[in-house]
Amino acid sequence: MQPAPAHPLDAPLTSLRGVGPDRVAQLARLKLRTIGDLLMHPPRRYEDRRHFRPIAEMRLGEAASARGKIIAQGVKRWRRGSKSVFEFILDDGSGHLYCRWWNLPFMEKYFQPGDEILVHGRLASLKPRAMDHPETENLEAGEENFIHLNRVVPVYPLTEGLPQRWLRSLVWRTLQEYGARLPDPWSKHLCGRPPEDGSRAQVAHPALAAGSPGIRARSALAAGTPPEHAGDDACATRAHAVRMLHFPEEMRDAEIARQRLALEEFLELQLEIQRRRKRLQANAKGWPCAGDNHLIKPFLKQLAFALTRAQTKVLREIRRDLGGAQPMRRLLQGDVGSGKTVVSACAALMALESGFHVALMAPTEILAEQHFQTFSRWFSPLGIEVELRTGSRRTSTSTSTLNPRASKLQRKGPADATTPNLQPARRNVLFIGTHALTESAFAPDNLGLVIIDEQHKFGVTQREKLVRKGRYPHLLVMTATPIPRTLGLTLYGDLDLSVIDQLPPGRGHIRTFARTTDKLPKVFEFIRAKLREGRQAYVVYPRVEESDRTGIKAVTMEWEKVQKELAPYQVGLLHGRLKPEEKERVMASFRAHRVDALVATSILEVGVDVPGATVMLIENAEQFGLAQLHQLRGRIGRGAHESYCVLVADIKTPEARRRLEVLVETTDGFRIAEEDLRLRGPGEFLGQQQSGLPPFRFGDLSRDGRLVERARRVAKEILASAEKS
């Protein structure tokens, strides 16, 4: 016998009337297992069933709902029965609507002539008026019809065999019985008043309690009013919000309810983020890594350029953190070409000056190798050793920097891991590598600073594994993919933010053009002209090899064609499936200008820096995200000459057209990132597994910026209040 649940909402769905084993299995496919799961199951859309558009007035391509009776139905077959269409004709008195299902003959068993049916979909043709694969619902006579008609009705995600009408009725009955028992720990913080006493709250049949008057038009959430100007009646309790989520009085009420529940999700995330930061501050002391400038001054003198105002400002912030009482946790944002690498070099020198090792992790072997070459060139005159550690190559097997006994620090005080009162080791190294730095074989004893380049390319687990090396090293994460503020407050909410908002002088202007495939001959003619001037070019394709998707080009198939187009110039090939030594050979040839053009995949997008490359052609540009296209474009324009990016695409959707228009209009990575987030959402923008973000049921980071800001502020207030008490 299973123990009774701690809360009624934790009870299994089998405890509800009418939910047997078959229904339990269907609901489980929707990840609904408890009463609480059911109540927090959001509809995917709503229908206003107080008003139906007559069939005769329906417009082509518009989503609409119609109500009528089936006057005829049947299945047509052809090609010896291998193809079929089931259709019925719906009559509402104004006209006939043909509802069709292609190659789904079994649909016939769900309908009968004379059935009253509600359909929702888009009109596919006008003569006759027809919908393909519309959503349907049988309007059966019954005492619960008030749930399904003459009101704003929720339409839920379903699974095979689960009727919409049955699920809607189940949610209604469950709200009647359990809606008032929903726990509400946050209303007193979000609304400035204590939550309702759920034990006394009554939900009336059939109106199901409309909720507080302020949940509608006067709500600050709906009107977009800044939360600090919202009054008490501009906020709904959790019980009201859940009722309005499922059975709103007006369409706008559903959005208000969603925002109220999203605010809870954001608040819980912000509390977790801020508690994590406070635990770090309480349990760890920062290593003294601010340095004394004896390495930075000669380093800056040997550079062929001066730091920008923005770079200098960021370095002051980093130095303050490296000398602070707690370990630094800082995110460095900067658009492509803004000079993050030299800032990271200065940060590394501060730690090295202070007698500590530094680790720099890059997402690809190509970028790690490039960093190794750059930092070796910069640091060798200063007498600093730089080691490379990737999956395929290590430049040193010396144990003196990794063996704790060989580089053991001399303590002045007690052996307290939270108090780094230590003498620096004699020999300090900058380690540059890929994910190989997270492996157990890499265990430097006095790691003072961890730098992670292109942070968005790593999973949260990889970042945490590297930070756990040593005893709470300082952390600097860098990204050239600007993070929209909403994502920054969630994904990187436990990090302080620095922004390099200024590009170094002397960079060539980048001009961007969008072209259709029929213009490719002229594009290659333009590339040949630039190669004759002594420039270099990239030609980028989305795939390594051809796939089943027609029209998507692959580097392995296009390389020979590009060689013919650009003859007699040398054309190299670069993609992720090449062996590491082959990749480095190709890149070395391109850097040395022994190769004039490079045919590659998006492996180029991270960190490749060849000043002589001034032209980039990206074919099948519609296959890339906005931020990815911006990163690829950032590989050119790194020298003094004007650069050109040509996006060749087969544009079939307004979204694809808008993506390319944004790139043509601007080179501002921050504006591009905001637009990319809006178009694709955070899951695709970041990669859900990489992001570490929770799967929000109600929150939408692409449009809920104000809610995130409010949740962050409320979380600070809650934790501050808890500390005082």
C-alpha positions in Angstrom: 0.0 0.0 0.0 1.4 3.3 -1.1 1.6 6.1 1.6 -0.8 9.0 1.3 0.5 12.0 -0.6 1.8 14.9 1.5 -0.5 17.3 -0.4 -3.8 16.6 -2.1 -2.4 17.9 -5.4 0.3 15.2 -5.3 -2.4 12.5 -5.5 -2.3 10.4 -8.7 -4.9 11.0 -11.4 -6.5 7.7 -10.7 -8.0 9.3 -7.6 -10.2 11.4 -9.9 -13.7 10.2 -10.9 -13.7 8.7 -14.4 -9.9 8.3 -14.8 -9.2 4.6 -15.5 -6.1 2.8 -16.6 -6.5 3.6 -20.3 -6.9 7.3 -19.6 -4.0 7.3 -17.1 -1.7 5.9 -19.8 -2.9 8.5 -22.3 -2.4 11.3 -19.8 1.1 10.0 -18.8 2.1 10.5 -22.5 1.4 14.2 -21.9 3.5 14.0 -18.7 0.4 14.4 -16.5 0.6 12.0 -13.6 -0.8 14.0 -10.6 -3.7 16.3 -9.9 -1.2 19.2 -9.7 0.2 18.3 -13.1 -3.3 18.5 -14.6 -4.1 21.8 -13.1 -0.8 23.3 -14.4 -1.3 21.9 -17.9 -1.6 25.0 -20.1 -4.0 25.1 -23.1 -2.2 25.6 -26.4 -4.9 28.0 -27.6 -8.4 29.2 -27.0 -11.6 29.5 -29.0 -14.2 32.1 -28.5 -17.3 29.9 -28.9 -19.7 32.8 -28.3 -19.1 33.9 -31.9 -18.8 31.6 -35.0 -18.0 32.9 -38.5 -20.5 31.6 -41.1 -18.9 29.2 -43.5 -19.9 31.6 -46.4 -17.8 34.4 -44.9 -14.6 32.4 -44.3 -11.5 33.7 -46.0 -8.7 31.8 -47.7 -5.7 31.1 -45.4 -7.4 32.6 -42.3 -7.8 30.5 -39.1 -11.4 30.1 -38.2 -13.9 28.0 -36.4 -17.3 26.8 -37.7 -20.2 24.9 -36.2 -22.6 22.8 -38.2 -24.0 19.3 -39.0 -22.5 16.6 -41.2 -24.7 16.0 -44.2 -22.5 13.6 -46.1 -19.2 11.7 -45.7 -17.1 9.0 -47.3 -13.7 7.7 -48.3 -12.3 8.0 -51.9 -9.4 5.6 -52.9 -7.1 5.5 -55.9 -3.8 3.9 -57.0 -5.2 0.5 -56.1 -6.1 1.7 -52.7 -2.7 3.0 -51.7 -4.0 6.6 -51.6 -7.1 7.9 -50.1 -9.0 10.9 -48.8 -11.7 10.9 -46.1 -14.0 13.9 -46.2 -17.3 15.1 -44.7 -19.4 18.0 -45.7 -20.4 20.4 -42.9 -23.5 22.6 -43.3 -24.2 25.6 -41.0 -27.0 27.1 -43.0 -24.9 29.6 -44.8 -22.8 27.2 -46.9 -20.9 23.9 -47.1 -17.5 23.2 -45.8 -15.5 20.2 -47.0 -13.3 18.8 -44.3 -10.6 16.4 -45.7 -8.0 14.0 -44.3 -5.5 12.6 -46.8 -4.4 9.0 -46.4 -6.2 8.6 -43.1 -9.2 6.4 -44.0 -9.7 5.3 -40.4 -11.0 8.8 -39.6 -14.4 7.7 -41.0 -15.2 5.7 -37.8 -15.2 8.9 -35.7 -18.0 10.6 -37.5 -21.6 10.0 -38.6 -24.0 11.9 -40.8 -26.2 14.1 -38.6 -23.4 14.7 -36.0 -23.1 18.3 -34.8 -19.4 19.2 -35.2 -17.2 22.1 -34.4 -14.1 22.4 -36.7 -11.1 24.7 -36.5 -8.5 25.3 -39.2 -7.5 27.3 -42.2 -9.4 27.4 -45.5 -7.3 25.7 -48.1 -9.5 26.5 -51.1 -12.7 28.5 -51.9 -14.2 26.4 -54.6 -15.2 24.4 -52.9 -14.6 25.8 -49.4 -12.3 23.2 -47.8 -10.1 22.6 -44.8 -7.3 19.9 -44.8 -6.9 18.1 -41.5 -8.9 20.5 -39.3 -9.2 20.1 -35.6 -12.7 18.7 -34.7 -14.9 18.3 -31.7 -18.2 16.4 -31.5 -20.8 18.6 -29.8 -22.8 16.0 -27.9 -25.9 16.9 -25.9 -25.3 16.8 -22.1 -25.5 18.7 -18.9 -21.8 19.8 -19.2 -22.3 21.6 -22.5 -21.9 24.9 -20.7 -18.2 24.0 -20.4 -17.8 23.6 -24.1 -20.1 26.2 -25.7 -21.0 29.9 -25.4 -17.8 30.8 -23.7 -14.1 31.2 -24.3 -13.0 27.6 -24.4 -9.5 26.1 -23.8 -8.0 23.8 -26.4 -5.4 21.4 -24.9 -2.5 19.5 -26.4 -3.7 15.9 -26.9 -2.4 12.4 -27.5 -3.8 9.6 -29.6 -7.2 8.4 -28.3 -7.7 11.3 -25.8 -10.7 13.4 -26.7 -10.5 17.2 -26.3 -14.0 17.3 -24.8 -13.2 14.7 -22.2 -10.0 16.4 -21.1 -11.7 19.8 -20.9 -14.4 18.3 -18.7 -11.9 16.6 -16.4 -10.0 19.9 -15.9 -13.2 21.7 -15.1 -14.3 19.1 -12.5 -10.8 19.1 -11.0 -10.7 22.9 -10.7 -14.1 22.7 -8.9 -12.7 20.3 -6.3 -9.1 21.2 -6.0 -8.6 24.7 -7.4 -8.9 26.4 -4.0 -6.2 24.1 -2.6 -3.4 25.3 -4.8 -0.4 26.3 -2.7 0.4 30.0 -3.0 3.8 30.9 -1.5 4.5 33.9 -3.6 1.4 36.1 -3.7 2.4 38.0 -0.6 5.7 38.9 -2.3 4.3 39.5 -5.8 1.1 41.3 -4.8 2.0 43.0 -1.6 -0.7 41.1 0.3 -1.2 37.7 1.9 -2.7 35.0 -0.3 -6.4 34.0 0.0 -7.3 31.5 2.6 -7.7 28.6 0.3 -9.7 26.6 2.8 -12.5 29.1 2.7 -12.4 30.0 -1.0 -15.5 28.8 -2.9 -15.6 28.1 -6.6 -19.1 28.4 -7.9 -20.7 26.3 -10.6 -21.0 27.2 -13.5 -19.2 30.5 -13.5 -16.1 29.0 -11.8 -15.2 32.3 -10.0 -14.1 35.0 -12.3 -11.2 36.1 -10.1 -10.5 39.6 -8.8 -11.7 42.5 -11.0 -8.1 43.7 -11.4 -7.1 40.5 -13.2 -8.5 42.0 -16.4 -8.0 45.4 -18.1 -6.5 47.1 -15.1 -3.7 44.5 -14.8 -0.3 46.0 -15.1 0.9 42.7 -16.6 -1.6 43.0 -19.5 -1.2 46.7 -20.0 2.6 46.6 -20.0 2.8 49.0 -17.1 6.1 48.8 -15.2 5.5 46.5 -12.2 6.7 49.2 -9.7 3.6 51.3 -10.7 1.1 48.5 -10.3 -1.3 48.6 -7.4 -2.4 45.6 -5.2 -5.5 44.9 -7.3 -3.3 44.6 -10.4 -2.2 41.2 -9.3 -4.0 37.8 -9.1 -3.5 35.1 -6.6 -2.3 31.8 -7.9 -5.8 30.2 -7.6 -7.3 33.0 -9.7 -4.6 32.8 -12.3 -5.0 29.0 -12.7 -8.8 29.5 -13.1 -8.3 32.2 -15.7 -5.7 30.1 -17.5 -8.2 27.3 -18.1 -11.5 29.1 -18.3 -11.0 32.9 -19.0 -13.9 35.2 -19.2 -12.2 37.1 -22.1 -9.4 36.2 -24.4 -7.1 38.7 -22.7 -7.6 37.1 -19.3 -5.7 34.0 -20.5 -2.6 36.1 -21.3 -2.8 37.8 -17.9 -3.0 34.4 -16.2 0.0 33.1 -18.2 2.1 36.1 -17.2 1.2 35.7 -13.5 2.2 32.0 -13.5 5.3 32.9 -15.6 6.3 35.4 -12.9 6.3 32.5 -10.4 8.6 30.5 -12.6 11.0 33.4 -13.1 10.9 34.1 -9.3 11.8 30.5 -8.4 14.7 30.5 -10.9 16.0 33.9 -9.7 15.9 32.7 -6.1 17.9 29.6 -7.1 20.5 31.8 -8.9 20.9 34.3 -6.2 21.1 31.6 -3.4 23.8 29.9 -5.4 25.8 33.2 -5.6 25.3 33.8 -1.9 26.5 30.3 -1.0 29.7 30.9 -3.0 30.3 34.2 -1.3 29.8 32.6 2.1 31.9 29.5 1.5 34.8 30.7 -0.6 37.4 33.4 -0.4 39.0 34.8 -3.5 42.6 34.1 -4.5 44.7 37.3 -4.5 45.1 37.6 -8.3 45.0 41.4 -9.0 48.7 41.4 -9.9 51.2 44.3 -9.7 51.6 45.2 -13.4 55.1 43.9 -13.8 54.0 41.8 -16.8 51.1 43.8 -18.1 53.1 47.0 -18.7 55.7 45.4 -21.0 52.9 43.4 -22.7 50.9 46.5 -23.5 54.0 48.2 -24.8 54.8 45.4 -27.3 51.3 45.5 -28.8 50.9 47.3 -32.1 47.7 49.0 -30.9 46.3 50.8 -27.9 43.4 49.5 -25.9 40.1 51.1 -26.4 38.2 53.0 -23.7 35.8 50.1 -23.4 38.6 47.5 -23.0 40.2 49.6 -20.3 37.0 50.0 -18.4 36.4 46.2 -18.4 39.9 45.5 -17.2 39.3 47.8 -14.2 36.2 45.7 -13.4 38.2 42.5 -13.7 41.1 43.7 -11.6 38.7 44.8 -8.8 37.1 41.3 -8.8 40.5 39.5 -8.9 41.5 41.4 -5.8 38.2 41.0 -4.0 37.1 38.9 -1.0 35.1 36.4 -3.1 36.0 34.5 -6.3 35.2 36.5 -9.5 32.3 35.3 -11.5 32.1 37.6 -14.5 30.6 37.4 -18.0 32.4 39.4 -20.7 30.3 40.2 -23.7 31.6 41.8 -26.8 30.6 41.8 -30.5 32.8 40.0 -33.0 36.1 41.8 -33.4 35.7 43.9 -30.2 39.0 42.7 -28.7 37.9 40.2 -26.0 41.1 38.1 -26.6 43.5 40.9 -25.5 41.3 41.6 -22.5 41.5 37.9 -21.5 45.3 38.1 -22.0 45.5 41.0 -19.5 43.3 39.2 -17.0 45.5 36.1 -17.3 48.6 38.2 -16.8 47.1 39.6 -13.5 46.8 36.1 -12.2 50.2 35.0 -13.5 51.8 38.1 -11.9 50.2 37.0 -8.6 51.8 33.5 -8.9 48.9 31.4 -10.1 48.2 29.1 -13.0 45.5 30.1 -15.6 43.4 27.8 -17.8 41.7 29.0 -21.0 39.1 26.6 -22.5 37.9 27.0 -26.1 35.1 25.0 -27.8 37.1 23.7 -30.8 40.6 22.5 -31.5 40.9 25.1 -34.3 40.2 28.0 -31.9 42.4 26.4 -29.1 45.3 26.1 -31.6 44.8 29.7 -32.7 44.7 30.9 -29.1 47.9 28.9 -28.4 49.7 30.6 -31.3 48.5 34.1 -30.4 49.3 33.8 -26.6 52.6 32.1 -27.3 53.6 35.1 -29.6 52.4 37.5 -26.9 53.7 35.8 -23.8 57.1 34.3 -24.9 58.9 37.6 -24.7 57.7 37.9 -21.1 59.1 34.5 -20.2 55.7 32.9 -19.6 55.1 29.3 -20.6 52.0 28.5 -22.6 50.9 24.9 -22.9 48.3 23.4 -25.3 46.1 20.5 -24.2 43.5 19.2 -26.6 42.2 15.7 -27.4 44.8 15.2 -30.1 47.7 17.3 -29.0 49.7 18.3 -25.9 52.7 20.6 -26.1 54.2 19.5 -22.7 54.0 16.5 -20.5 55.9 18.2 -17.7 54.5 17.2 -14.3 56.0 20.1 -12.5 52.9 22.3 -13.2 50.4 19.6 -12.5 51.8 17.5 -9.7 50.7 18.9 -6.4 53.9 17.8 -4.7 56.1 19.5 -7.3 54.3 22.9 -7.1 53.0 22.7 -3.5 52.1 26.1 -2.0 53.5 27.0 1.4 50.8 27.9 3.8 51.1 30.7 6.3 48.1 29.9 8.3 45.8 26.9 9.2 44.8 24.4 6.5 41.4 26.0 5.7 40.3 25.5 2.1 38.2 28.7 2.2 41.1 30.9 3.2 43.8 30.9 0.5 46.5 32.4 2.6 49.2 30.9 0.4 52.6 31.7 -1.1 52.6 31.4 -4.9 54.3 28.6 -6.7 57.6 29.3 -8.5 56.5 28.3 -12.0 53.2 29.4 -13.4 51.7 28.4 -16.7 48.9 29.5 -19.0 47.1 26.3 -20.1 45.0 26.5 -23.3 42.8 23.6 -24.3 39.4 22.2 -25.3 37.1 20.0 -23.1 40.3 18.0 -22.4 40.9 20.6 -19.6 37.9 19.2 -17.7 39.4 15.7 -17.5 40.8 14.3 -14.3 44.4 14.2 -15.7 44.4 18.0 -15.7 44.7 19.0 -12.0 46.9 22.0 -11.4 47.3 22.7 -7.7 47.2 26.4 -7.7 44.7 27.3 -10.4 43.9 31.0 -9.9 41.8 31.9 -12.9 39.6 30.0 -15.4 38.7 31.7 -18.7 36.1 30.1 -20.9 35.9 31.4 -24.5 32.6 31.2 -26.4 30.8 30.0 -23.3 27.5 29.3 -25.2 29.3 26.4 -27.0 29.8 24.5 -23.8 27.2 22.8 -21.6 26.7 23.9 -18.0 28.3 20.7 -16.8 31.6 21.3 -18.6 31.8 24.8 -17.2 31.2 23.5 -13.6 33.8 20.7 -14.0 36.5 23.2 -14.9 35.6 25.6 -12.2 35.8 22.8 -9.6 39.5 22.4 -10.4 41.6 23.7 -7.5 40.0 25.7 -4.7 37.4 28.1 -6.1 39.4 29.8 -8.9 38.2 33.1 -10.3 36.0 32.7 -13.4 35.8 34.8 -16.6 33.4 33.6 -19.3 33.4 35.3 -22.7 31.0 35.3 -25.6 30.9 37.0 -28.9 27.3 36.0 -29.3 25.6 38.9 -27.5 23.2 37.6 -24.9 19.9 39.5 -24.8 19.3 41.1 -21.4 16.4 38.7 -20.6 18.6 35.7 -21.2 21.5 37.3 -19.4 19.4 37.6 -16.2 18.4 33.9 -16.3 21.1 31.9 -18.0 23.9 34.0 -16.5 22.1 35.6 -13.6 24.8 34.5 -11.1 27.5 36.3 -13.0 28.5 40.0 -13.1 28.4 41.5 -16.5 31.0 43.4 -18.4 30.4 44.7 -22.0 32.9 45.8 -24.6 30.7 48.2 -26.5 33.3 49.7 -28.7 35.2 48.3 -31.7 38.9 49.0 -32.2 39.8 51.6 -34.8 41.2 50.7 -38.1 38.8 47.8 -38.9 37.3 47.7 -42.4 33.6 48.2 -43.0 31.5 45.1 -43.7 28.8 45.3 -46.4 26.2 42.6 -46.5 24.0 41.5 -49.4 21.2 39.0 -49.8 21.0 37.3 -53.2 19.0 34.5 -54.8 20.6 31.4 -56.2 20.3 32.6 -59.8 22.8 35.3 -59.0 25.6 32.9 -58.0 27.6 33.3 -61.3 27.9 37.0 -60.7 28.9 36.4 -57.0 31.7 34.1 -58.1 32.8 36.6 -60.6 33.0 39.2 -57.8 35.0 36.8 -55.6 37.5 36.2 -58.4 38.0 39.9 -58.8 38.8 40.2 -55.1 41.2 37.3 -55.2 43.0 39.1 -58.1 43.5 42.1 -55.7 45.3 39.8 -53.3 42.4 39.2 -50.9 41.1 35.9 -49.5 37.6 34.4 -49.3 35.5 32.0 -47.4 32.7 29.9 -49.0 30.4 28.4 -46.4 27.9 25.6 -46.7 25.5 24.1 -44.0 26.4 20.4 -44.4 29.5 18.2 -44.5 27.8 15.6 -46.7 24.6 15.6 -48.7 21.4 14.7 -46.7 18.0 13.5 -47.7 16.8 17.1 -47.7 16.9 18.3 -51.3 18.5 21.6 -52.1 20.8 21.7 -49.0 24.4 21.9 -50.2 27.4 20.2 -48.6 31.1 21.1 -48.6 32.3 17.7 -49.7 30.1 17.9 -52.9 30.7 21.6 -53.6 34.4 21.8 -53.1 35.3 20.7 -56.6 32.7 23.0 -58.1 34.2 26.0 -56.2 37.7 25.0 -57.4 36.6 25.2 -61.0 34.8 28.5 -60.4 37.8 30.1 -58.8 40.6 28.5 -60.9 43.6 29.1 -60.9 43.4 30.2 -57.3 44.1 27.6 -54.5 41.0 26.4 -52.7 41.1 24.6 -49.3 38.5 22.4 -47.6 37.7 22.6 -43.9 35.0 20.7 -41.9 34.6 19.0 -38.5 35.2 15.5 -39.8 38.8 16.1 -40.8 41.5 14.8 -38.5 42.9 17.5 -36.2 46.3 17.6 -37.9 44.6 18.0 -41.3 42.4 20.9 -40.0 45.5 22.7 -38.6 47.4 22.1 -41.9 44.6 23.7 -43.9 44.3 26.6 -41.5 48.0 27.2 -41.5 48.0 27.3 -45.3 45.1 29.8 -45.3 46.8 32.0 -42.7 50.0 32.0 -44.7 48.1 32.8 -47.9 49.2 29.7 -49.6 45.4 29.0 -49.9 43.3 31.8 -51.4 39.8 30.6 -50.6 38.5 28.2 -48.0 35.4 26.1 -48.5 34.0 25.3 -45.0 31.1 24.5 -42.8 30.1 26.6 -39.8 33.2 25.3 -38.0 34.5 28.8 -39.0 32.1 30.7 -36.8 34.2 30.5 -33.6 37.3 32.7 -33.4 39.0 32.2 -36.7 41.1 35.4 -37.4 42.7 35.9 -40.8 42.9 39.7 -41.5 43.5 39.1 -45.3 40.0 37.4 -45.7 37.6 40.1 -46.9 34.9 38.1 -48.7 32.4 35.6 -47.4 29.8 33.7 -49.5 27.3 31.8 -47.4 25.0 29.4 -49.5 21.7 28.1 -48.1 21.9 31.0 -45.7 18.3 30.3 -44.7 19.5 27.2 -42.9 21.5 29.2 -40.3 20.3 31.1 -37.3 20.7 34.9 -37.2 23.3 34.8 -34.4 25.2 32.1 -36.3 25.2 34.1 -39.5 26.5 37.1 -37.6 29.3 35.0 -36.1 30.3 33.7 -39.5 30.3 37.2 -40.9 32.6 38.2 -38.1 35.4 36.2 -39.7 35.8 39.0 -42.2 36.4 42.7 -41.6 39.3 42.0 -39.3 41.8 44.0 -41.4 41.9 47.5 -42.8 40.2 46.7 -46.1 36.4 46.9 -46.8 34.8 43.4 -46.6 31.8 41.8 -48.2 29.4 39.2 -47.0 27.0 37.7 -49.6 24.0 35.6 -48.3 22.6 33.3 -51.0 19.3 31.8 -50.0 16.1 30.2 -51.2 13.6 32.3 -49.3 10.3 30.6 -48.8 9.0 32.1 -45.5 8.5 35.6 -44.1 10.7 34.6 -41.1 13.6 33.6 -43.4 13.3 36.8 -45.3 13.2 38.8 -42.1 16.4 37.1 -40.8 18.3 38.1 -43.8 16.9 41.6 -43.9 18.2 42.2 -40.3 21.7 41.1 -41.3 21.7 43.4 -44.3 20.5 46.3 -42.2 22.9 46.1 -39.3 26.2 44.7 -38.0 25.1 45.4 -34.4 25.4 42.0 -32.7 23.2 43.1 -29.8 20.3 44.1 -32.0 20.7 40.9 -34.0 20.7 38.7 -30.9 17.4 40.3 -29.7 15.8 39.7 -33.1 17.1 36.1 -33.2 15.7 35.4 -29.7 12.3 36.8 -30.8 12.2 34.8 -34.0 13.5 31.4 -32.7 13.0 31.5 -28.9 15.6 30.6 -26.3 15.6 26.9 -26.9 16.9 27.2 -30.4 18.8 30.4 -29.8 21.0 28.6 -27.2 20.4 25.0 -27.7 18.2 23.7 -24.9 20.7 21.1 -23.6 23.6 23.6 -23.7 21.7 26.4 -22.1 21.0 24.9 -18.7 17.6 26.8 -18.7 14.6 25.0 -17.1 11.8 24.1 -19.4 9.3 26.9 -18.6 5.6 26.0 -18.9 4.4 29.6 -18.9 7.4 31.8 -19.3 8.6 33.1 -22.6 12.0 34.7 -22.5 11.6 36.2 -25.9 8.8 38.5 -24.7 8.8 38.4 -20.9 11.7 40.8 -20.1 9.7 42.9 -17.7 8.6 39.9 -15.7 12.2 38.6 -15.4 13.3 42.0 -14.2 10.5 42.1 -11.6 11.2 38.5 -10.5 14.9 39.4 -10.0 14.0 42.4 -7.9 11.5 40.4 -5.8 14.0 37.6 -5.2 16.6 40.1 -3.9 13.9 41.5 -1.5 12.9 38.0 -0.3 16.5 37.0 0.4 17.4 40.3 2.1 14.3 39.9 4.3 15.3 36.3 5.2 18.8 37.5 6.2 17.4 40.2 8.5 15.1 37.7 10.2 
